[in-house]
Amino acid sequence: MCGIVGYIGNRQAAEIVLKGLKRLEYRGYDSAGIMLFDGEKLKVSKTKGKVADLEAKINSQITTHGTVGLGHTRWATHGIPNDVNSHPHLSNSGNLAIIHNGIIENYDAIKKALIKRGYVFKSDTDTEVLVNLIEDIKINQNLKLGKAVQVALNQVVGAYAIAVFDKTKPDEIIVARLGSPLAIGVGKGEFFIASDASPFIEYTNNAIYLEDEEMAIVRLGREVRIRKIEDDTMVTPYIQELQLNLDQIEKGGYPHFMLKEIYEQPNAITDTYRGRLLVDQGLIKMSGMDDHMQKFLNAKRIIIIGCGTSWHAGLVAEYIFEDFARIPVEVEYASEFRYRNPVITKDDVVIAISQSGETADTLAAIKLAKANGAFVYGVCNVVGSSIARETHSGSYTHAGPEIGVASTKAFTTQITLLTLMALRLAKANGNLSEKDYYLHLQELERIPGKIEQALLLNEHIAGLSNIYKSASNFLYLGRGYNFPVALEGALKLKEISYIHAEGYPAAEMKHGPIALIDEHMPVVVIAPKQGHYDKVISNIQEIKSRKGKIIAVVTEGDTQVKSLADHIIEVPETLEAFTPLLNTIPLQLLSYHIAVMRGCNVDQPRNLAKSVTVE
């Protein structure tokens, strides 16, 4: 969850590290800290709050001279967010500094053993335990830092991406990872370390991504040396050229990343199907799927796993795969799937969905599925991520960087990619007629343009948001393909505005939630003409008769719902399977504007982080 940044080279490190922390703040923003080495001393400054608070504190507390630096922005696990629990942490001698993203599960037993040996701890963190364990091993076993880190990591249980610096060895930083991402930027006579490539993209486009259970010695004047943590075997570094550019990670004139990313959806969806959707030829080309088509054709069922918004995308995909390809689909929370004893066989195809490609629960579920013989297909956004490497095959969404914590374009590009997969499989197994197949191909190509039309509703939705910004509760209702959209709309609102919101299948309202409806309850009803329109009309009448305030998302030109609802939001008409792609747009805008009007930090909502790399 946390973000880590490091630099070693010839430049002044402070500016590089602070700028990198700002770009990684989406990973956690409870507290932040920095360590700089000026050639003699380790200078540490850290504070509860955001990177801006750290920057202000640095200016009044320490000089920023030093060509080696480590930085950290925290999502708290062990220990409350405060100055003391912030990273970096120093060892008892003051020689070692560490930054850490992850959790050391057996830290308490290690801490007790170290206390008996005379170590003193200032914080409540597992990370301070780890840095002192490394120091204890280094001193008592007379080892170099790299070897001491390796020995220590073989004694801990948990997940980590760490960077360790020893002021007695000022030309190197030791890094390692297990379950948490870590990238090394390779420049000319300098190295960058970060949770992802965004902190160093303006300095170099060459990066090494460590694999799980690997550590690296990053030393000036030398090539990066990588070893396996478990058995010390050497690994040949693979330097890859990054496709990321600086414009993608800047706001581009928008007040928030979330709004920018909402407006990027037409291009993001186009990029997702570019080169895959060949309407003129009546083809869908997906090499990751085509190379393993027999696995899909022989599958007795498809299991889709994900968390949060990715789980909602999976629910939409359940309708699409069963409708088009006629294969049974189950959608599972990755966090539940991994901890029960699921029945998985070699006849199953498991589709794992994750924006970051680093979600801890999803990675664990993938390993469980593989161990039971299933074929696992990954759907993620980040090239080179852990899920991309761990799965048998897969496809990237090509959404581009998503910085806002509340996922928007990830959701719609995931649905787009899963739709392509379902259509490709339906074509291969013959369960969709040629006419319907071509019809859906043609309409999918039109979706970006229709989303652009939906985005023109922004001002109208801002007006509605002003009416309902003070509501205490919201109810979201949908049926069929749009039940998952109701769930996603409610999630967005609660994530960034802190208003309690629930999504339900519209027909389930009578089985409990209807008791909540009164004149103070806004109810968002997704009511396109396609699907179960008459049934939704009945549900709207039930709400109206109980004085609920109805905000209806309808197909352009609708008159029947308009006569019943307090407010309508009209979106372009499309085929039923594609209605989630259009109907989710106004719900994203509604949550965004309500949150802004309530004074919330929409890009960094409280208690949340973008990439959930710990349990």
N, C-alpha and C positions, 0 to 999 in steps of 0.2 A: 504494500500500500504506500509506503513512504517513498520519497524521491531522494536519490543520492547523486552527488556530483563531485568529481575530483579533477585536479589539473596538476601536471608536472611538466615543466619546460623552461622557457626563457622569458615568457611574458609575466606581468604581474597577475597573480592568480585571483585576486579578490573580485575584480570586475567579471571575469569569466565565470567564477563559481556563483556569484549572486545572480547574474543573468540566467545561468542554467537553472538555479533554484526557482526563479520566477516561472520558467517554462515547465517545470516539473511540479508546480504547486497544486496542479489538479490531482496529484497522487496523495496529497495530505497537506493540511494547513493548520494543524493544531499548534505547532511550534517550529522554529527554524534555528539553525546554528551554522557556524563556519569555523574552521581551523586554518590558520595561515602559518607557514614556517618561514621566518626571516633570515635563516642561515644559522641562528643560534637558539631561538626560543620558539615554542609552540604557542601561538596566540589564539585563544578561543573566545568567541562571543556567541551567546545563544539566548533565546528568549521565547517565552510563550507568545503565540500570535503568528502573524504572517511574515513573509519575507520582507515586506516593506518595514515592519517593526524591527526586524533584524538589521536592516540597512541603516535605519536611523540610530540604532544602538551602537553599531560599529563606528559610525562617524564620531560618536562621543566617547567611545570606550577604548578602541585599539587603533593603531596605525595599520594601514592596509598593505604595507610592503611585504613581499614574499612571492616567490615563484612556484611554491607548492601550496596547494590548498585542497581542503575537503569541505563539502557542504551537505546539509541535510534538511529536508522539510518533512515533518512528521505527521503521521496518522497514529494516534496513541493506541498502544496495546497494553504493555506493562508500564504502569505508572501514569498518573494523571498528566494532562498537558501543563507543564510549568517550566521555568528556566532550568531547573536542576535535571529534570528528566529529558530535556532536549539533547539532541546529538550535535556535534561529536562528543564522545566520551573519551577520557584519558585514563590510562592505567595508573596504578598507585605511584609509580616512580615518576610519572609525568613524561615518560619517553615515548609511549605509544598513544596514537589517536586512532579512533575507529568510527566509521559510519555504517549503519546497518538497516536494511529493509528486510523484515521477516520476523519470525518468532523462534526463540530457543526454548523448547518445551521442557527440557530438563535443567533449566537454569537454577532452580531453587536448590537442588542437590549439589550442584557445582558450587553455588554461592556459599553454602554451609561449609563445604570442604575448604574453600579458600579462606573463609573467616577463621577457621581453626588454624590456618597457616599464617594468620596475622594480617590478612587483607581487610581493608576498610572500604565501605561502599557509601557513596553520597546520594545515589539515586535509587529509584525503585525498579530500574530497567533490567531486562535480561541482557542488554547490550553491554552494559558496564561489567557484567559478569564475564562475558566472552572476552573482552579486551584484557582483563586481568588473568583469565585462564591462559591466554596466549603469552602474556608476560611471564607467568609462573613457569610455563613449559620452557620458554626461551632461556630463562635464567637457570633453572634447576637441571635442565638437560643440555645446557650449553649449545643451543641451536641457533642457526641463523633465523631471521624473521620468517622467511617463506616456509621453512620446515616447521617452525613452531606453529604457524597458522594451520598448516596441514595436519599436524598431530592433534591440535585442539579441535579442528572441525571433525575429525574422526571420533571425537568423544561427545559431541553434542548431537541432540535430536531436535529436528525442526526444519525451518526454512530460512534461507538467508541470501542476500546479496550484500557483500561487505567490501570495504576498502580500508586497509590498515597502513598506517605510516609510522615509521620509527625515526626519531630525529637523529639517532646515531648512524642511520643509513639514509642520508637525505636525497639520494639519487634514485629511490625506488618507492613504489607503492605496490602492495600485495592486494589482489582482488580475488574474490571467489563467489560462486553462486550455487544454490540448490533451491529450486522452486520459485525463486524471485529473479526477474530479468536483470541483466547487466551487459552493457555495451562498452567497448573500448574504442575511442576515436584515435586513429593513427595519423598524426600530422608530421611535418618536417621538423624533427628534433624536439617534438613535444607529444604528449599523450593526454587524452581526455577520458574520463570515466563517468558513466551516467546510467540511470535506470533505462533510458531510451536515448535515441540519437538526437533529440531536439536541442539539448544544450550545446552541442558542438557542431551543428550542421553548417554554420557560417565559417567555421575554421577548417573543416576537412569533410570530405564525403567518403572517406575510407573508414570502415568499422569492422571490428571483430566482435561477434556475439558469443559469449561463453555459453557452453552447454551445461546442463545440470551436472553437478559433482566435478566441476573443473575449477582450477585456480590458475591465476596468471601472475607472473612477476613482470611488472611494468617498470623498466629501468631505462634511464636516459642513456643514449648512445648504443643501445642494444635492441634487437628485435624482441617482441613480446614472447615470453616463454610460457607455455601452457602445460599443466600436468593434471592428471587425474588425482583427485583428493584421496581416493580409497587406496590406490596401489602405487602412486607416484609415477605411473607411465607417462611418457611424453606424448603430447598431442600437437600435430602440425597446425599452426594458426591458419584460419581461412579469412582473408581480408575481402570484404564485399563492398561494392560501390553502392552508396545510398542513392535512392531515387527521391528522397525528401527534399523540399526546398523551403527557404525561409518564409516565403509568402504564405505557405500553407499553415504555419504555426503563429501567424500574427493576426490581429483582429480585422485588419483591412478596412478600417473606418466604422465598423459596427460597434455599438456600445458594449456588447458582450459576445463572447465566443458562442454561446448558445444560439443567439439570434443569427449570427453569421452561419452557423452550421445548419440551422433550419432552412436558410435561404440557399445553401449549397446543395440541397437535396436533388434538384433537377440534374445538375451536373454530376453529382455523385452516383445517381442511378444510371445515368448514361455511361459513366466510366465503368460501372459494374457490368453492364451488358455489352460494352464495346468489344468487338472481336469475338463475342460469344453468340450474340443474337444476330443471325444473318437472315433477315426477313425475305430479301429478294430470292435467296436460295431455298427458303423454307427449312433452314437448319439451325440447330443450336450446337455449338462446338464447345465442349468443356473437357480439356485433356485429362484433368484429374479424375473425371467421372468416366470418360470414354475408355480410358486405359483399364478400368475395372468394371466395365458395364456388366459382365457376367455375374459379379457379386451382387449387384442391384437386381438383376433379373431373377436370380436364384433366391433372393431374400424372402423369408417367410413373413418378416415384419421389419419395420424401421423404428428404431428408438432414437428420439431426439432429446439431447440433454443441453441444458443451459442454465443461466442464473439471471434473475431480474429481467431487463428488457430483452435479452437474448432468449429467455424462456418464453416470453410473449411472442417473439418472432417464430419460435418453434411451434407455438399453438396455432398460429396462422398457417404454418407449413403443414400441420396435421390435416387441416381441411383441404389444402391444395393437393397434397400427395394422395390422400384417400379419394378425393374427387376425380383427379386426373388419371392416376396410375393404378388405383384400386388395390393398394397394398396397405395392410393394417399398420397404423402408426400409434406409438405411445410417446408422450412427451413427459419428461421427468425433470424435476429440479436436480441439478448435479449434486447439490449438498445432501439431498435425501438418498439419491441413487447410490452414492458411494458408501453409505453407512447402513444400508439394509443388505439383504442377501438376494440380489435380483437374479432372476432366471435369465441367463444370457447363453446363447448357443452360437455355433459357427454359422448358422443360417440367418443370423441377425446382422443388419447394417445399423451401426450407431453413427448418427450425425451430431457432432459436438460443435456448439455455436458459442463464440466469444468475440467481442469487439477487440480486446487487447491481445488475445491469444495467450494470456498469462493467468487466467482465473484459476485459483488454486483448486477449488472444488471440481471444476470441469476437467482439469488436468488429472486429478485423482480418479475421476470417473472414467476417463479415457484409458488409464492404465488398468483399471478393473475390467473394462470391456475387452481390452486386448488380451488380458490374462485368461479370459474365458472363451477366447477363440473368435470373437466378433470382428468384423471388418469395420474400421473406424475412419470416418470421413470428417475432416475439419473444415469449418467455415469461420474465418476470422479476417481481421482487417490489417493486422500488422505483419509485414513481411519478416520472416526469420524468427517469429515468436515461438514460444515453447510448444503451443498446440500445433502450429504448422510443422514442427519437427517431430512431434510425438505421434501424430496420426499416420495411418497408412497412406492416405492421399487427402486431397482437399482442394479448396478454391478460396481465393482472396476476394473480399468484397470491393476493394479499391475505393473505399469511401474517402480516403485521405485522412490526415490526423483529426481526431475528435478530442478537443481540449475541454469543452464543457462537461462537467461531471454527469449531468442529466443527458442520457443518450438520445439523439434525434436521428441524424443521418445514418448511424449504425443500424437502427431499427429498420428503416426503409430499404437500405441496401441489403441487409440480411434477408428480408422478405423477397427482394428482387432476385437474389442469387438462388434462394430456395425454390422460387417459382421456376427459374430456368432449369433447375435440377428435376423438378417434378414434370415439367413439360418434356424434357429430354428423355426421362424414363418412360413416360406415357407413350411417347413416339416409338420407343424401342419395344415396349411390351404390347403395343397395339390396343391399349385400353382407352384411347382418345381418338375420335374420328379425325380424318384428315381435315375436314372442314373446320371443326372446333380447334384443332391444333393450329392451323394457319390464322384463324380468327384471333386466338390468344397471342400469337407472335406479333401480329400487326398491332394489336391494342397495347401490348407491353411497350412497344416502341414509342407509342404516343403518350405514355404516362408522364415523362418529364415535362412535356408541354402542358399537361393538365395540372401538374403540381404548380407550375408557374402561375396558372390561372388561380389556383387555390390560395397562393401567397398574396394575391391582390386583395384578399379579405382582411389583411393585417389591421387596417384602421378600424374596420367594422368590429373585429374581435377585440381590439383595444377598448372600444366603447363598451362592449359587454363586460369586459374585465373590470372596468371602473364601477359597474353596477354591483358586481358580486365579489369584489376584492375583500370585503369584510365578513364574508360567510365563514361559519365555523366548520361546516361539513359540506361535502359534495357527494352525489351518487352518480355513477356512470353506468349506463345500460346499453347493451348491444346483443345481437343474436347472430348465430352462424359465424361467418367469417369475421364479423365485427365484435363478437364477444371479447376476443383478445385485445382488440383496439380499445374497448372500454377499460380493460385492466391496465393497459399501457397509459391511457389518458389519466386515470386516477393516480397511477404511480408518478407520472410527471408532476402533477399538481402537488402531491404530498412531499415529493423530493425537494422541490425548490421554493414552495410558498409556505410549507409547514401547515397547510390546511388538511384536516383529516378527510380523506377521500377513499371511496371503495368502488371497485368495478364489479358488476354482476351480469350474468346472462339475464336478459330482460324478463324471461318467463319465471325466473327464480325470485323475482321481487316479491311475489305473493307468499313466498315461503320464509318470510322474516323481514327483509329490509323495508317493506311497505309500512311497517310500524313506525319508521323514522320520518316518514314524509308528512310535512305540514307546510304552511306558507313561508317558512324560513329555509326550507331545504331546496337548493338548486339541484336539478336533475338533468344531466347531460344525456340525451338519447341519440344514439347513432341510428338513423332511420333512412337508409338509401332505398330507392325503388326496387333494387335488385334484392333477391332473397326473401325473407319472411316479412314483407312489408305490412300485410294486413294484421299479422300478429303483433307487430310493433305498434301499429295504430291502436290496437286494443290496450296495450300496456300504457301508452301515452294517456289514453282516456282514464285509466285507473289512477294515474298520477294527478291528472287535472281535477278529478272529482275529489281529491284530498288536498287540493290547493297548493300542490307542489309547483315550484317555478321551473318551467321546462325550457331548456336550451336544446334545440334539435339540429343535428347535422343531417342535411337532406340533399337529395339530388336536385340540381338546377331545374327550376320550373315547377317544383312540387307545390301543390295547392292544399292537399288534404291535411298534411301535418301543419302547414302554415296556419291553418284555421284553428288549430288546437294549441300550438306552442306559444310561449311568451316571446321567444326569440328564435330565429332560424339562421343557420349558416349554410349557404348553398355551395356545393362543390360540383365540379363537372361530372357528367355521367360516364360510367365505364362498365366493364364486365364485372360480374359479382366477385370473382376471385381477386380482382385488383382494387376493390373498394377500400381495403385497409390502407393501401398506399396513399389514397387521397384523403380519407376520413381522419387519418392521424394528424395531418397538417394543421387543421384548425385547433385540435386539442393541444398540440405543442405550443401554438401561439397563445392560446388561452392561458395555459399554465405560466408561460413566460411573462405575459403582461400583468397577470395578477401578482406574481412574485415581485416584479419590479415596482409595482404600485404599493406593495406592502413593505418595500425597503429591504428586500432579501438579496443576498448575494447569489444570483442565479448560477454563476459559473462555479462557485465553491460553496454549495449548501452545507450547513452544519453537519458534523459527524460523518460525512460521506467522503469517499475517495473514488477516483476513476477506475483504478485497476485493483481488484480485490485479490491480492496475492497471498493473503493469509486467511486462516479459517476464522 
